[in-house]
Amino acid sequence: MNNQKELAKAMLAGEDNQKFKGMKFLANVKDSDYNYVRSMYKTIGYPEFSNFVGE
């Protein structure tokens, strides 16, 4: 968290990574915060989370 500006700047190197522009790091994220994403994957028939949908 102390170096978040420098990390974000490094992530923005290259044109493909501009999608991260304006991002910020969150310090208090819990595994359970991703349950809604897991639920969406299960709903569309992807009960495993090892690949992005469409790969």
Phi, psi and omega in degrees: 000330182292334184245029187297325179295316180293319179295316180296319178299317179295323179292334183277000178296128180093149184292325182296336184267005180294345176297342180269359181302132181088002182287164174213157179270144177248130185274334188249046180271132178252155177305321182295341177296341181264005181299326179294325177291316177301320179297319179295317178300316180296321181298323182267011174090020177243078183287346176261146186248021185279342180230152173287150178299132179096354178267000000 
